[in-house]
Amino acid sequence: MEEFLQISQSQYFSIEWAADSLTNTPLRHDGTVPPPGKAKSVNDELTSCSIALQDVIIVYAKIERSGILRIVPRGRPVTLAARISESSNLRWDHAEPLDTGANDVSLGTIRTTVEIRLPPAEATFVLAPSDLVAQPEVRLPPTHVPAGTHPALDVLMAQASTLVGRRLTPTLAQVCEASLRGLLTVALAGGTPAKARPDAPDRLYREVLLDIAANCGRHDYGVVQVAQRHKINVRTLQKMFQKRGTTLKEHITASRLQLARDALLDPANADKKVSDIAFEAGFNDVNTFNRLFRKRFGRTPSALRAQPSGSPAEPAA
């Protein structure tokens, strides 16, 4: 039986490693960013790099000896997108293992743990709290996507790979995180590869999600406007969301709340009033905004803003 070593924890998860030999090889994840061009060499068997944005974390590992990597969420489910250069095996939440081919992308929600049996390979992992990239009602079963069949996942993993080991300014980090989170949202909405689901309703649904992400801050933007922009009647549009466990209005509200949350955490908005941020995110009433924000994120906007924070993509001291 493998002996797992807990190396460190991030705000949202911990990573543990057990090598197949008698010598356990740890994969470190401490939320820091190595200097450009350098990686953390644990020993001759494994090297890793990571970058921690505000809520999206990317981990790259080069593994020289086979073993098992385990990711355990801390307090809330975590969405994982993983690309491994060799065939591997993933076991989500103690379910039956899923085999994946070389360079396939594995996508799903971790509620208790995911164990990944790895051969010598290179691996890239993108992780984010599930409630920030999908509606809480959405339940995506773990799946693996053949390489090159899902544009959103292909772009997501390509972007993630280029960011590891880089120093980013706070503004650039925020832009990169918004892009990664948006790609995860689109991938979760589609669920399975585009080639496997070519039907028009799913394509339209993904287009609507992108439209909402880009325009939810507008005050003249609602259910009727979305229907008009996509030339579809309101009832059909509503059913499109209801079949996925939510409503269009709820999704627009959640998108506005996320827009406001990002703005509250942006150092450039430190002097801006909460009421102004709420208005710019599409809310007309600050009391309603405060109530919905607390329900969604578990704290008030002012409490979120007051939490200690540093530059999200700068190395820790």
Summary of the structure (lengths in Angstrom):
residues: 317
radius of gyration: 20.1
end to end distance: 37.0
largest distance: 63.1
contacts: 1005
relative contact order: 0.11
helix: 37%
strand: 24%
